[in-house]
Amino acid sequence: MKTTLWTVGIILFLLALGAAGANARFQAGVRREARELWAAGPASLLPPLDLSRRDALPPPVRTYLERALGSRRTPVRSVRLRHGGSFRTSLKGAFVPIRGEQYFAADPPGFVWWGRVRLAPGVWVDARDRAFHGVGQMRVRLESLVTLADARGPQLDQGALLRLLAELTWLPTAFLDERYVTWSPIDARSAQATLSLEGRAVSCTFEFGEDGLPAVIRADRYRDLGAGRSVLTPWSGESTDYREVQGLRVPHRQTAFWHVEGERIPYARFQVEDLEYDPVAPY
């Protein structure tokens, strides 16, 4: 009996050791991709912001950027942030805790995100999502060891680029870069933004609150149904809790929803815990 217990204990220890090593490698891979993302842009210093470009934008966008940019006169090159919050892996599932890191580049626009979800005590799932040169990819692993998904393709590209466009509210100077982002008027409180990158383009509607800041972002986005199937589904995100960071006013709480059969269903609730512009290295 004692021998059996010792054997089980050794096996569990080795499994835990293997999972820890795999998680360390997973994290290292994410941070390597963040450095590659940042290295894809120009090595020279970016010129000062051309604030005169705001004059040609739809009125609610102009008001937003006046508030968001404040006195800042230099564009953001890169971003790193950490967030907490909750997430659910299916629309009928329960919310579970999540921890995440995200890295952005402005030229060309792109991101790398890593999230860790606790499904049960001691059971974790790691996910890495990214948009790099206009191409999306999602990788999901159990305990960083067992690959549950490694998805890519045109529909994933669309979803990743929509996420990128919506989350440029974390680096609002990018909204003035007309090489990548263009704006079309809708009405006094909303405008359509289009992100064009490497021959791909996506658009979403920005709705601005009474304070002039983005409150809701809407688009039709591909939703994964499993087994390699996805369907174009109304999607939205809410941005709240705006705070000033290094001269920029940006959201610190974001909630994402799918709209299915007339019901608005939240699936991600992120709270920013740390946000830094133009960092020298990943976390």
Buried (B, 14 or more C-beta within 10 A) or exposed (E): EEEEEEEEEEEEEEEEEEBEEBBEEBBEBBBEBBEEBBEEBEEEEBEEBEEEBBEEBBEBBBBBBEBBBBEBEBBBBBBBBBBEBBBBBEEEEEBBEBBBBBBBBBBBBBBBBBBBBBBEEEEBBBBBBBBBEBBBBBBBBBBBBEEEEEBEEEBBBBBBBBBBBBBBBBBBBBBBBEEBBBBEEBEEBBBBBBBBBEEBBBBBBBBBBEEBBBBBBBBBBBBBEEEEEBEEBBBBBBBEEBEEBEEBBBBBBBBBBBBEEEEEEBBBBBEBEEBBBBBEEBB
